[in-house]
Every structure is written in structure tokens, then in C-alpha cells.
Amino acid sequence: LMRQQFSLGPAATPAECAGLCDHYYRPDEGHRECTMWQLVDGACLGSLMASLVQPSDARNPHVGFATCAPEGAVQAAKAARQPPPVFALVQTIGSMAVTPSMAARMARARAQFAGTPHFYRVALVSRNCISAARLTGRCKWHPGLDAAEDKRAFTMLARAVGNNSVSLISERTVEREFPGLLPKAHEIRWSDTRQPVWLANLCDLPGITWYVTHARKLKDRGVEQVWVVQHDIGWTGQLPATLALFGNEHDLLCEGLGPVSQNWVHAQETNHPIPTGAGMACLLPATRYSVRLLDDQVAALRQGNVSYCEMRAATLCNMAGWGCRSSDLRGQGMLGPFSFHTAIPEERLMALTGRQPWPGLAAAKPGRLMLEALAESHPHGRAPALAPPLESGPAAAGMAA
């Protein structure tokens, strides 16, 4: 790992080796100093080349910088040594979209999260109409159809990822967590008239509602970030390691982040004033929120603030008084870890990934996220085999909204 190494002498501990490096100075050898140290089998090795430090060096507890090393190098080493923040991933999927291939995709995610410190769940989104005043034609003319759809979908997902990993998010759940919000949403004249309105125009609510029902548990487990990823996001490599590639410095990561144009069809779809120039928006196929930003959104929703889903988090972050930071998911460009409209078949993604879960995050191999990866590409409707059930008990036991 070290470059241009020289011996500093024996050392029993990393602290002892660090002390040898701090006190190493050879004025008779061109004023040579020790900038970086490494402890290997009781031998302390020094190096001049801190500028050539590798990321793996900084994460190694037996490698470090001298206290006199350049300030930026020391800060980078300290940051790299800190364990990555614990995050949660919730994959959202509508009951109508659950297929054997989608269930297999989520079983793959669940297997990859096993053994990591992170938190994995699925939010199953129902389109069932609860309020009689807002019944759509589908609910009027096909009573019970959506409930049957939910039951079928929940059973399939519970078999793939376990009963306790699936939460049903419905209109009833939203009304319970945000009383009076949906009637206020129906007062807005939305440009998207698809039903149900809360799914078409408040498309971030499934993820936020899932968060608010799990917030205490997440915080107790030290979760600092929550990824909300739609079901049509595929990936190569190990998903936890891929999500860790995006860094920790932003409270919001989303796709196509930018200021709201007054010519945008959704610009006026809000029931509360947004100062001129403060409106921001982004797409939400894969979105990462800090817990603090999620708490701000929950508070705003409970106050009855309604706006088109793609504006909510970006605008709140832009207006926050606590230094909220946002960034585009594709900040690293087309060669970064996120791709758009890839349409790669699921079996190809699995071939690129490998079917066996890695033993832990430290050994995981990162890959890329891919929007609109095809899950239904199997001839004659065949799909990858579902994982065996992770938990026993009737699947319907977990369906309470």
C-alpha cells in the first residue's frame, strides 16, 4: 500500500507507529520527513508520498498520516476512516406492478443487504380508494378489485423478502399520518388528472409516509439517510456498496435538480406561497434524503402544505435555514454510478452482479443504478426463481396499513 517506503523501526500498536512517524526527520538526507506510516507485522514503515495515498490506505486502521502532514490530507484520512453513515433503502412499487420478476429483483436487494448495518424494506403502494367522496370509476364499478390486487401483490412480495419487510401504503395510511392532507390536495387543479390523485401528483408520499411510520425505529438504529427507489430501478454489483458511492455531504440527491421555471406545467400546483426564485424541482426515480430533511417534509405536510411532488423536497431544502445541501444524482456525469433510460434486461443485470450475496459491505463490489431496467424480459413469462420465504406465518398478517 505504501509508496517509497523506509523503515521507522519496530512498533507494537498503530499509535506507537504514528509516534515514530511524527518524530522522524533526517536533515542529512535532504531534510527527509515521514508523511505517512504503515504498521505491518510489528514493523513500522514510513513514506514521503502522502499525495499518492489511496482510498484503501485511509480506511486501513494500520495506515495513517503524520500530524505534520498537509492539512487536507489529514482531514481526508479522518473522513475516510469514519464509518459510512447507516442508511435505509425503501423500494416502492404499486400493487398493479408486482410480478414474479419484480419480486425476484427485490429478493436480490434483500439478500444483498443481509449482513450489512443498513436497513432494507419494501413499500407496497395500493391504489384502492378509501374515501367515498373521491371514488374513481375503477373503484365504483369494480368494488373489491384493488383489495384483491393488494393481497396478491403482498403475498408475492412477502414470499420474496419476508412478511416484516413489506409495508402496505394506502390512502388510508396517508390520511392517518397526515390528517386532512388529501382533501386539501383535491382543492388544487392538477394538470395530471390520473387517478388516484395522490399517487399521480403527490408521488413522493409513499416514501415519506413509509418513513414517518418507521421514523422511531430508524433513528434508534442510527439511520442518517433514507433512499427511496422506485421499482423500475435496476442495478449491477452490490446495491449497498453502490449506494455508498454517492458520498455523505448532501441532504438531498435526486435526478435533474434545477430551479422551477414559471413555464413548467406544475409550477403553480401548490397551496402555499413560494418566494420568487426559491422553487426547485427534480425527478424522483431514486432519491436520497437526510433524516433531517425528511422530518422537515413531514412537518410541512402535517401543516397542510401541498405541492407537486417533484418540488417538495428540493424547494424545502433550498429554503431551509440550517444549511441543507442538495445535488444532482448524476453529479459525476454519464460515467458515474447512475444511468438513465438503460432498458437492460434483468437477467443481464444479474449476470453482471452474480447471484450470491457478499458476506458484508466491506467485501461488496459496487456497480451502477439503472433507471427503467427491464424486469419482464424472460421468454414465455419465465422469471428468476424467487427466494424461499424469509419468515414464517401468514402473509396477510403484515398487510395492515
C-alpha positions in Angstrom: 0.0 0.0 0.0 2.8 2.4 0.7 4.9 4.3 -1.8 8.7 5.0 -1.4 8.8 3.2 2.0 11.5 3.3 4.6 11.8 1.6 8.0 10.9 3.5 11.1 11.6 0.6 13.5 9.5 -1.9 15.4 6.1 -0.9 16.8 3.5 -2.8 18.8 0.5 -0.6 18.1 -0.7 1.9 15.4 -0.3 4.7 18.0 3.3 3.8 18.6 4.0 3.7 14.8 2.3 7.1 14.4 4.6 8.5 17.1 7.7 7.1 15.2 6.5 8.8 12.1 5.8 12.1 13.8 9.4 12.2 15.2 11.2 11.1 12.1 13.4 13.8 10.5 16.7 13.4 8.6 18.3 16.8 7.8 21.4 14.9 6.5 19.2 13.1 3.9 17.7 16.1 2.2 15.6 17.0 5.2 13.6 13.9 4.7 10.4 13.6 6.8 7.8 11.0 7.4 4.4 12.0 6.0 2.6 8.7 6.1 3.1 5.5 8.2 2.0 1.8 8.0 2.2 -0.9 10.6 2.9 -4.4 9.1 3.5 -7.4 11.4 5.2 -5.3 14.1 7.3 -3.3 11.7 6.6 0.4 11.3 7.2 1.7 7.7 7.2 5.4 6.7 6.6 7.1 3.4 7.1 10.5 1.9 4.3 10.3 -0.6 1.2 11.4 1.1 0.0 12.8 -2.3 -0.3 9.2 -3.6 -2.5 8.0 -0.8 -5.1 5.6 -2.0 -8.7 5.4 -0.6 -8.0 2.0 0.8 -5.0 3.3 2.7 -7.1 5.9 4.6 -9.7 3.2 5.6 -7.0 0.9 7.0 -6.6 1.3 10.8 -2.9 0.4 10.4 -2.2 3.2 8.0 -2.1 6.9 8.9 -0.6 10.4 8.3 1.9 12.3 10.5 0.4 15.2 12.4 2.6 17.5 10.4 1.2 16.2 7.1 -0.7 18.6 4.8 -4.0 19.7 6.4 -6.1 18.5 3.5 -4.5 15.0 3.6 -5.1 14.6 7.3 -8.7 15.7 7.0 -9.3 13.3 4.1 -7.8 10.5 6.2 -10.0 11.3 9.2 -13.1 11.5 7.0 -12.3 8.2 5.2 -11.8 6.4 8.5 -15.2 7.3 9.8 -17.6 4.5 9.2 -20.1 5.3 6.4 -23.5 6.5 7.8 -26.1 3.9 8.2 -28.8 4.3 5.6 -32.2 2.8 4.8 -33.4 1.7 1.4 -37.2 1.5 0.7 -38.2 0.3 -2.7 -41.6 1.5 -3.7 -43.9 -0.5 -6.0 -47.6 -0.3 -6.8 -49.6 -3.4 -6.3 -50.5 -3.4 -10.0 -46.8 -3.6 -10.9 -45.8 -6.6 -8.8 -44.8 -9.5 -11.0 -42.5 -12.6 -10.4 -39.6 -10.7 -11.9 -40.1 -7.6 -9.8 -40.4 -9.8 -6.7 -37.1 -11.5 -7.7 -35.5 -8.1 -8.1 -36.5 -7.2 -4.6 -35.4 -10.6 -3.2 -32.0 -9.8 -4.8 -31.8 -6.5 -3.0 -32.9 -8.1 0.3 -30.2 -10.7 0.0 -27.5 -8.1 -0.7 -28.5 -6.0 2.3 -28.3 -9.1 4.6 -25.2 -8.8 6.8 -24.8 -5.1 6.4 -25.5 -2.4 9.0 -28.2 -0.9 6.7 -31.9 -1.2 6.7 -34.0 -2.6 3.8 -37.8 -2.5 3.3 -40.4 -2.5 0.5 -43.3 -0.1 0.4 -46.2 -1.7 -1.5 -48.5 1.1 -2.7 -52.2 0.5 -3.0 -54.4 2.3 -5.5 -57.5 1.3 -3.5 -60.0 4.2 -3.0 -60.9 4.7 0.7 -62.9 7.9 0.7 -66.4 7.6 -0.9 -66.2 11.3 -1.9 -63.1 10.5 -4.1 -64.0 7.2 -5.6 -62.8 6.8 -9.2 -64.6 4.8 -11.8 -62.4 1.8 -11.2 -63.5 1.7 -7.5 -67.1 2.4 -8.3 -67.6 -0.3 -11.0 -65.1 -2.9 -9.7 -65.6 -3.0 -5.9 -63.0 -5.1 -4.1 -60.8 -5.5 -7.2 -58.0 -3.3 -5.7 -58.1 -5.1 -2.4 -57.7 -8.5 -4.2 -54.8 -6.9 -6.2 -53.1 -5.8 -2.9 -53.5 -9.2 -1.4 -52.0 -11.0 -4.4 -49.1 -8.5 -4.5 -48.4 -8.6 -0.8 -48.3 -12.4 -0.8 -45.8 -12.5 -3.7 -43.5 -9.9 -2.1 -43.7 -11.4 1.4 -42.5 -14.7 -0.1 -39.6 -12.9 -1.7 -38.4 -10.6 1.1 -40.3 -11.7 4.2 -43.5 -10.5 5.8 -41.9 -8.0 8.1 -40.0 -6.3 5.2 -43.2 -5.3 3.3 -45.5 -2.3 4.4 -48.7 -1.5 2.6 -49.1 2.2 1.9 -52.6 3.3 1.0 -54.9 6.3 1.0 -55.9 5.2 4.5 -52.3 5.3 5.7 -51.8 8.7 4.3 -54.9 10.1 5.9 -53.9 8.5 9.3 -50.4 10.0 9.3 -51.4 13.4 7.7 -55.0 14.1 8.7 -56.8 16.5 6.3 -54.0 16.5 3.7 -55.8 14.6 0.9 -58.9 16.9 0.9 -56.5 19.9 0.6 -54.8 18.1 -2.3 -58.1 17.8 -4.1 -58.6 21.5 -3.9 -55.7 22.0 -6.3 -56.3 22.0 -10.0 -53.7 19.4 -11.1 -52.5 19.2 -14.6 -52.1 15.4 -14.2 -55.6 14.1 -13.9 -54.8 10.4 -13.5 -56.4 8.7 -10.5 -55.9 8.3 -7.7 -54.8 12.0 -7.5 -52.4 11.4 -4.5 -50.4 8.9 -6.4 -50.3 10.9 -9.7 -49.4 14.3 -8.1 -48.1 13.5 -4.6 -45.8 10.8 -5.9 -43.3 11.2 -3.1 -45.9 10.5 -0.4 -45.5 6.6 -0.4 -41.8 7.1 0.6 -42.5 9.9 3.1 -45.4 8.0 4.6 -43.3 4.9 5.0 -40.6 7.0 6.7 -43.0 8.6 9.2 -44.3 5.1 10.2 -40.8 3.8 10.8 -39.0 7.0 11.9 -38.5 6.0 15.6 -37.1 2.6 14.7 -34.8 4.1 12.0 -33.4 6.7 14.4 -33.0 4.1 17.2 -30.8 2.2 14.7 -28.7 5.2 13.9 -30.1 5.7 10.3 -29.0 9.0 8.9 -30.1 8.7 5.3 -33.1 7.2 3.5 -33.1 6.1 -0.1 -36.5 5.9 -1.8 -36.1 3.9 -5.0 -38.8 3.2 -7.5 -39.3 -0.4 -8.7 -38.0 0.3 -12.2 -34.5 1.0 -11.0 -32.2 -1.9 -11.6 -28.5 -2.2 -10.7 -25.3 -4.1 -11.2 -22.9 -5.0 -8.5 -23.9 -5.0 -4.8 -26.6 -2.5 -4.1 -25.5 -1.3 -0.6 -22.0 -0.7 -1.9 -23.3 1.2 -5.0 -25.5 3.5 -2.8 -22.4 4.2 -0.6 -20.6 5.6 -3.7 -22.6 8.8 -3.6 -20.9 10.4 -0.6 -22.3 11.8 2.6 -22.2 15.5 2.2 -25.7 16.2 0.8 -29.1 16.2 2.4 -30.9 15.6 -0.9 -29.8 13.6 -4.0 -32.2 13.5 -6.9 -32.3 13.5 -10.7 -32.3 16.6 -12.8 -32.1 19.1 -10.0 -32.8 22.7 -11.0 -34.8 25.9 -10.5 -38.5 25.8 -11.2 -39.4 27.6 -14.5 -42.7 29.5 -14.4 -43.4 27.9 -17.8 -43.4 24.4 -16.2 -46.8 22.9 -16.2 -46.6 22.1 -12.4 -45.1 25.4 -11.3 -48.3 26.8 -9.8 -49.5 23.5 -8.3 -49.1 24.4 -4.6 -51.3 25.7 -1.9 -48.7 27.8 -0.1 -46.5 30.7 -1.3 -43.0 30.0 -2.5 -40.8 33.1 -2.7 -39.7 34.1 -6.2 -36.5 32.2 -7.2 -36.7 29.8 -4.3 -38.6 27.0 -6.1 -36.5 23.9 -7.0 -37.5 20.6 -8.6 -36.1 17.3 -9.6 -37.2 13.8 -10.7 -37.6 11.1 -8.1 -36.8 7.7 -9.5 -34.0 7.2 -7.0 -33.8 9.8 -4.2 -31.8 10.1 -1.1 -32.9 12.2 1.8 -31.2 13.0 5.1 -33.4 12.3 8.1 -33.4 16.0 8.9 -34.9 16.9 5.5 -37.5 14.1 5.8 -38.5 15.5 9.2 -38.9 18.9 7.6 -41.2 17.4 4.9 -43.3 15.6 7.5 -43.7 18.8 9.5 -44.8 20.7 6.3 -47.2 18.1 5.3 -48.8 18.0 8.8 -49.3 21.7 8.5 -51.3 21.1 5.3 -48.7 22.3 2.8 -49.4 20.7 -0.6 -47.3 21.0 -3.7 -46.4 18.9 -6.7 -44.2 16.0 -5.6 -41.1 17.0 -7.7 -41.0 20.4 -6.0 -41.4 19.5 -2.4 -38.0 18.2 -1.1 -35.9 20.4 -3.5 -37.7 23.6 -2.5 -37.7 22.8 1.2 -34.0 22.1 1.1 -33.4 25.3 -0.8 -35.4 27.4 1.7 -34.1 25.6 4.9 -32.4 27.8 7.4 -30.0 25.1 8.6 -27.7 24.7 5.6 -29.5 21.9 3.7 -27.4 20.8 0.7 -28.7 19.2 -2.4 -27.1 17.8 -5.5 -28.0 16.0 -8.8 -27.8 12.3 -8.7 -25.8 12.4 -11.9 -23.2 14.8 -10.4 -20.5 12.5 -11.7 -21.8 12.6 -15.3 -22.7 9.7 -17.5 -19.8 7.6 -16.3 -20.9 8.0 -12.7 -22.9 5.4 -10.7 -26.3 6.4 -12.2 -27.6 5.8 -15.7 -30.9 7.0 -17.3 -33.2 5.0 -19.6 -31.0 2.0 -20.0 -33.6 -0.8 -20.7 -31.2 -3.6 -19.8 -32.9 -6.9 -19.1 -32.9 -8.1 -15.5 -31.2 -11.4 -16.3 -28.3 -9.4 -17.8 -28.1 -7.3 -14.6 -28.0 -10.4 -12.5 -25.2 -11.9 -14.7 -23.2 -8.7 -14.2 -23.8 -8.9 -10.5 -23.5 -12.5 -9.6 -26.3 -14.3 -7.8 -24.6 -14.9 -4.5 -24.8 -12.2 -1.8 -21.5 -10.9 -0.5 -20.8 -11.6 3.2 -20.7 -7.9 4.1 -20.4 -4.3 2.9 -16.6 -4.3 3.3 -16.3 -7.1 0.7 -19.1 -5.8 -1.5 -18.4 -4.8 -5.1 -20.2 -1.6 -6.2 -21.9 -1.2 -9.6 -24.4 1.2 -11.1 -28.0 2.2 -10.7 -30.0 1.9 -13.9 -33.4 3.6 -14.4 -36.0 1.7 -16.4 -34.1 -1.6 -16.3 -36.5 -4.3 -17.8 -37.7 -6.8 -15.3 -40.1 -8.6 -17.7 -37.8 -9.8 -20.4 -38.0 -13.5 -19.9 -39.2 -15.7 -22.7 -42.7 -17.2 -22.1 -43.0 -15.2 -18.9 -40.3 -17.0 -17.1 -38.6 -15.1 -14.3 -35.7 -15.8 -11.9 -36.7 -18.1 -9.1 -38.0 -16.4 -6.0 -36.0 -16.7 -2.8 -37.5 -19.0 -0.2 -39.7 -17.3 2.4 -37.5 -15.5 5.0 -40.2 -15.6 7.7 -42.9 -17.9 8.6 -46.6 -17.1 9.2 -49.4 -16.0 7.0 -48.5 -13.3 4.5 -51.7 -11.3 5.2 -50.6 -10.7 8.8 -48.4 -7.8 7.6 -50.9 -6.1 5.4 -52.3 -3.7 8.0 -51.8 -0.2 6.5 
